[in-house]
Amino acid sequence: MRTATIKRKTKETDIEVTVDLDGTGVAKAATGIGFFDHMLDLLAKHSRIDITVKAVGDLHVDFHHTTEDVGIALGQAVKQALGNMAGITRYASIFMPMDETLTRVVIDVSGRPFLVFKADFPRDKIGEFDTELVREWFQAFAINAGVTLHVETLYGENSHHIAESCFKGLARALRAAVAIDPKTAGEVPSTKGQLGG
């Protein structure tokens, strides 16, 4: 079973994340941040990864610590659930439309973390959520999941749509990249014979 649970507790946040890479897309997100919970719901639904997130953070300060730390914990959970990554498809790319917005997401589940994130948000906030935190979450997730991730919004006018297309794009790319490829017969998809080194 490709599952993992990560617990992360600091002076700023107390977080528990569980993932099942072979789930059905069930989300149970409780971060205290409505818009962020919505994005995590989308991520689970469209990746078909079951995701449970329980987070208590210093929301009286702002949403930064909770958003970033959930990205860290979720990334660590995905990495742990992947194990040695034998048999995975590894690469995936997707163009994700959301009304007037189009975002391209490309992923390599390589064990080598890197993020390129290019998205301009017309507004500083979506409700009470700072739009700059979208990139912060993607950075935390990519580094801790050990994935090379390129996210670029090619065009868009609505900040909500831009954020949603980024999360949905990641979801669909993850769904394809972590899927087991029956043709590889459990091989690690690298000429090195391992990923991440």
Secondary structure, DSSP 4 states (H G I P E B T S, - for coil): --EEEEEEE-SSEEEEEEEETTS---EEEE-S-HHHHHHHHHHHHHHT-EEEEEEEE-TTT-SHHHHHHHHHHHHHHHHHHHTT-TTB--EEEEEEEETTEEEEEEEE--S--EEEEE---SSSEETTEETHHHHHHHHHHHHHHT-EEEEEEEE-S-HHHHHHHHHHHHHHHHHHHSSB-GGGTT--SSTTSSS--
